[in-house]
Amino acid sequence: MTFEVEGEHGASRAGVIVQSVGLDMKEKASVPLPYRRTVQVSGHISALSLWALRDPNAADSLTCRIKVDGRAAREATSDGPLGMCRIEIDLQAG
């Protein structure tokens, strides 16, 4: 699984990035962009999520992406006044 966040229109930093694999959640603040983290998963997991909030001093948008086996499984672009992009994937839905 690969978690990615990219800045649009010159965004160079995300205010906060939160990613989770199942119940294991990681949070980072003031993250340089582009951000990319690949995680190895063993066993059964029920969900993946990625949230990114733009730097409060910027007006640029962010694009969040989760890749599974090298292919984009889901992608979202930030919108609204908070500039947050959010992806959630329920791996048990079928």
Secondary structure, DSSP 4 states (H G I P E B T S, - for coil): -EEEEEESTT--EEEEEEEEETTEEEEEEEEESSEEEE----S---EEEEEEEE-TT----EEEEEEETTEEEEEEE-BTTTTEEEEEEETT--
